[in-house]
């Protein structure tokens, strides 16, 4: 076998063996504060962005305020660190609910 064909063949075989990343979906209603605060699911700021979009979508609000988003993520991180057993969405309502 010619060297070029051998390299192409080896490359092809290695690509078949390469690990693929699994697509993961999350049910946010099942996340605990502990999972959120300790990065067990993903980066907490990513979840905070989703939560912001979720509640803004429910309210029909298409605006985003990045400084508020960062501040709210910090509030959630602090609350969840102190209350690890609380369901995350319950914590969101407690910390960022309508009268907060």
QUIRA-V620195 format. One record per residue. N is the residue number from 0. PSI is psi as a letter, one per 40 degrees, with the letter a starting at -180 (NA if undefined). OMEGA is omega in whole degrees, 0 to 359 (999 if undefined). Layout:
# QUIRA-V620195
N/PSI/OMEGA  N/PSI/OMEGA
This chain:
# QUIRA-V620195
0/h/180  1/i/182  2/d/181  3/d/179  4/d/179  5/d/180  6/d/179  7/d/180  8/d/179  9/d/178  10/d/179  11/d/180  12/d/178  13/d/179  14/d/177  15/d/182  16/e/184  17/h/179  18/i/177  19/i/179  20/h/180  21/i/175  22/h/183  23/h/173  24/i/182  25/i/171  26/h/186  27/d/180  28/e/181  29/e/179  30/h/175  31/i/175  32/d/180  33/d/179  34/d/179  35/d/188  36/d/184  37/e/177  38/f/182  39/d/180  40/d/179  41/a/177  42/h/182  43/d/179  44/d/177  45/d/177  46/d/179  47/d/178  48/d/179  49/d/181  50/d/178  51/d/179  52/d/180  53/d/182  54/d/176  55/d/177  56/d/178  57/d/181  58/e/181  59/e/182  60/h/182  61/e/182  62/i/175  63/h/180  64/g/185  65/d/179  66/d/178  67/d/178  68/d/179  69/d/179  70/d/180  71/d/177  72/d/178  73/d/178  74/d/180  75/d/180  76/d/181  77/d/181  78/d/184  79/d/176  80/d/181  81/d/184  82/g/188  83/d/184  84/e/181  85/h/174  86/h/186  87/d/182  88/d/174  89/d/177  90/d/179  91/d/179  92/d/180  93/d/187  94/d/188  95/e/183  96/i/188  97/d/183  98/f/182  99/NA/999
